[in-house]
Amino acid sequence: MSKSLVINRSQLSESEIHRFSNTLQEGQVLLQIESFAMTSNNVTYAVVGEQMSYWKFFPAKEGFGIIPTWGFATVTESQHEQLSVGDRFYGYYPMGQQLVVQPDRISEFGFIDSAEHRTSLPPVYNSYTKVSPQASDEEHYMSILRPLFMTSYLNYHFLKSNDFFTANQIILTSASSKTALALAYMLKSNQLDHGNKIIGLTSTKNIDFVKKSSYYDHVLSYDQVNSIENEGSVTVDFAGNSKTLLSIQNHLSNNSKFMSMIGLTDWTSMDQSAPLKNAKFFFAPDFAVKYYKQHGAGPANAMIQDNMKEFIKQAAAWIEIEFIDSLEALQPTYVNMLNGKIDPSKGYIVKPN
Ligand SMILES: NC(=O)c1ccc[n+]([C@@H]2O[C@H](COP(=O)([O-])OP(=O)(O)OC[C@H]3O[C@@H](n4cnc5c(N)ncnc54)[C@H](OP(=O)(O)O)[C@@H]3O)[C@@H](O)[C@H]2O)c1
């Protein structure tokens, strides 16, 4: 028997454990999930599960959905001649104990899951990377930070390719989130090139944590928007709080050059009808296709790896890994995250077995 944590799609705070058994067909492989990361990004997958098809990756019973995660798994049964028991892969996994995949385009680097229900979904989510058979502690940082860093690395290059919309400062909301910190790191490490100031907006309780990162030139709370200098600005939004965005826009007026909408951490405060100007949603997988085409897969991967390694090294100083030992124990943490009860210095790793 295998277990998954399933979420009620019309009442996100309700979850239950679903038990089922997996039987392999010819060409399929069974992966036993060892560990996966849980951050607000996974909560957002649930919040936009309907509009952005995140419920389609790992189908569940009627009315319920399984939240996707990033983590590591090992092959425990194989009906595919090119994959063997013991092979390990990093990739996109359900909040569960097992995943059955239909490997295709297999190489020494990994494979693509060609299961029919996944073929229309963005390719970056269907790709599994082969990793060492030996698990390591570093892998936990990779599960937590790799997908978030990728987004911010790409957003940095998106802003750069638009000459930072002629701004003098970049404002990041939910500045304590790991994705925002990754963008702040990219901006700080390249500040001599672009010259923009880096402003972090966060909740009052998280100001000290954000300051400690030293990636931001100024850190302010959400009620201090009016102290931001009124000059050419790009806002990169990880929070999705329309009131905050409107207050930035009203304060900066024509100096609000662009708003790059990335996240929805504060998901209950988003008003789709808020009259935001120069605002555009940033979907990392779409920009990734352009970036890889422009630089070539090899050089693009090498540049991302170099930057990510350094970020992860630095992040280890401010993220404390906390383990959650079962899907049952994940339920209260998930609900806390949904309700914004989060300590940004924690990095959660779930061991579902
Ligand atoms: N578009 C894309 O391709 C893409 C890719 C990756 C991530 N993202 C998005 O980036 C955002 C950040 O994700 P993450 O995993 O880096 O987050 P995280 O590290 O778990 O962020 C924690 C922080 O988010 C804020 N927060 C979380 N839940 C909240 C709630 N319910 N109400 C109010 N504030 C809340 C708080 O920050 P403050 O106090 O600082 O506000 C909190 O300290 C997510 O919305 C994620 O979906 C988007």
The ligand as an ORCA input file, in Angstrom:
! r2SCAN-3c Opt
* xyz 0 1
  N       6.067     32.342    -10.969
  C       6.938     31.359    -10.725
  O       7.402     30.731    -11.664
  C       7.369     31.059     -9.301
  C       8.420     30.158     -9.035
  C       8.872     29.989     -7.695
  C       8.225     30.654     -6.656
  N       7.179     31.475     -6.958
  C       6.445     32.145     -5.858
  O       7.248     32.873     -4.963
  C       6.581     32.956     -3.686
  C       7.573     32.670     -2.567
  O       7.732     31.267     -2.398
  P       8.809     30.633     -1.385
  O       8.634     29.172     -1.486
  O      10.132     31.257     -1.646
  O       8.246     31.155      0.024
  P       8.771     30.952      1.533
  O      10.235     30.999      1.603
  O       8.059     29.802      2.142
  O       8.163     32.347      2.073
  C       7.824     32.607      3.363
  C       7.379     34.070      3.450
  O       6.230     34.347      2.604
  C       5.320     35.249      3.269
  N       4.092     34.492      3.483
  C       3.958     33.161      3.369
  N       2.672     32.761      3.550
  C       1.969     33.869      3.766
  C       0.577     34.109      4.002
  N      -0.330     33.101      4.025
  N       0.191     35.371      4.227
  C       1.091     36.365      4.182
  N       2.431     36.194      3.914
  C       2.857     34.962      3.733
  C       6.061     35.706      4.503
  O       6.942     36.740      4.051
  P       6.871     38.318      4.300
  O       6.605     38.524      5.746
  O       8.247     38.764      3.879
  O       5.795     38.840      3.393
  C       6.901     34.475      4.823
  O       8.017     34.774      5.650
  C       5.417     31.946     -3.755
  O       4.180     32.595     -3.956
  C       5.780     31.105     -4.968
  O       4.686     30.515     -5.579
  C       6.733     31.668     -8.228
*
